Amino acid sequence: MSTPDLSLGAKAAVQNSPEFLKLFARLAANPYSKTDNAEGIINAGVAINGTIRHLLLDKLNSLDMNFVETDLEYSVPHGTPHLRGEIAGIFNRHFNPAAPVNADDIVVTNGCTSAIEMLTFAMCDPGDHILIPSPLYLALKSDMGTRARAKVTPVHVPLDQITDVAQIGYFEQAIADINSNGEQAKVLFLMVPNNPLGIVYPRNLVRALLQFASKHNLFVVLDEIYALSVFDRSDNTTAFESILSWHDLDLYIDPKSVIVLHGLSKDFGLNGFRLGWVVSPWNKDILKALHAYSPFAFCPAFIDRLITTLFSDHSFIDSMLQVSQIQLAENYKKAAKFLTDHNVSFIPASAGHFVWLQMPIHACIKMLSAAGDNSAVASEIKWTKEYEFDMTSNLLDNHALYMPPGHVFLSNEFGWFRFTFAIEKGELDIALSRLAGAL
C-alpha cells in the first residue's frame, strides 16, 4: 500500500523550518526561574517586555472577568467594533495622526504573524519579492514565505550607512537584479523603529524610501510595533514619527500604497495573547481583502473582550506605557555600560527591547580553545556563520544564556548578536554576568 505524498508546499515548509525555532526548543527545555530553576537558561533573545510584567499581571487579575455567553460564540473575525475603537484611541492618543484613525481603518488578527502573512497574500503572488533592509526581524522570511510563498529579499545595508539616504542605491540594485531575472518586487517592508538594530529612521531617509517605492510601484508596509517603546528622546537622537502623522505623505507616494502594523506583543508586553492589527486609513480595497482572509486568523471572543476592557482604562494604559519607557531606558543604560566596560561594540539604540552587539573575536577564540580546537592560528580566526551558531550553542550549554546570532537575522556581517535587555532587573544582572563569562 502506498501513502499519498504531501504537497510541495508542505514539503518546502518542513525543509525550510526556521532555525530560530530549534533554538527556542533548547531554551524551552530548561528555562530560568528565580524560584524554581535559578540555574536555567535566561532568555535574552526573545523580545518580550518583562519590565512591565508585574503591572500587567496585577491589572489583568484585578479585572476579575468571568466568562459570559458571548465568549462561547463566534465573534467578529477581524475584531469587534469596541476593540477596534479602543485600538483607534491608542493611535489617536499616542501616534499623533494627521487625521483621526477610525475603527473601520483597522483589521485585528490573532497576532502580527498572521497580519503579515495575510498582507503578503493580499499584496503578492507566489514568487513576488519583498524588499527588507538587512539585518531584519528573524521571523519575516517564514511569515511571508512559508504559505504565501513570497520571496524575502534582504537588502544588505552596511551598519555605517543604516541612517544614510545613500543606502537607496542598494535598494535600486536589488530591484535591478530582480528585474534582470524576469521577476518582480511588490513590497518594501520597513520596521520603524528597527528590529534588530533598535534605531529610529530619520525622516529624510523614510522620505527617500517612500519615493523609491513610488518610483517602482511598490506597496510600503511600516511595522511600527515598537512605536511606543521609544525610550530615548534626547536631543541627540532621532525622534520617532509614525507614518500616520505625515501631513504631506501624498507628496512622496500614493497613500493607498502605505500600510501600518502594530499589536499587543511588544509595547504592551502581551506576546502570549496573540493580537495584532493592520491599519490602512487610505486603502479600503486592501482592508476588504483582509476581511475576506480574517476567518483564517480569527480573534478569540474572550481575548477580544478582555483586551477591550484593558484598553478602555486609558489612564492605566497611558501610565503603563510611560513606566515601560522609563524601565527600558534604565535597562538599556545598564546594558550599554556593561558592553562599553567590556569593550564590546554595539549599535546605540533608542527604541525597542534589545541591542545589536558584536561579540569580540577573542570570545570566539576562547570558545574554540575550551572545546579543544587549537587547529587554527588565533590571528587568522574570523567570525563565520558556523562560529556564530557555535557561540549560541556555547552560551546555551555553558553559560545558560540565550542570545540569537546575527545570521538568523540575515545579517551579512558575522559576529553580531541581538541581546534583549527588556527583562526584570535582577534577571538582567545575571544575564550580563553570564555574558561576561563568555567574553
Buried (B, 14 or more C-beta within 10 A) or exposed (E): EEEEEEEEEEEBBEEEEBBBEEBBEBBEEBBBEEEEEEEBBBBBBBBBBBBBBEBBEEBBEEEEBEEEEEBEEEBBBBBBEBBBBBBBBBBBEBBEBBEEBBBEBBBBBBBBBBBBBBBBBBBBEEEBBBBBBBBBBBBBBBBBBBBBBBBBBBBBBEBEEBBBBEBBEBBBEBBEEBEEEEEBBBBBBBBBBBBBBBBBBBEEBBBBBBBBBBEBEBBBBBBBBBBBBBBBBEEEBBEBBBBBBBEEBEEBBBBBBBBBBBBBBBBBBBBEBBBBBBBBBBBEEBBEBBEBBBEBBBBBBBBBBBBBBBBBBEEBBEEBBEEBBEBBBBBBEBBBEBBEEBEBBBBBBBBBBBBBBBBBBEBBBBBBEEEEEEEEEEEEBEBEBEBBBBBBBBBBEBBBBBBBBBBBBBBEBBBBBBBBBBBBEEBBEBBBEBBEEBE
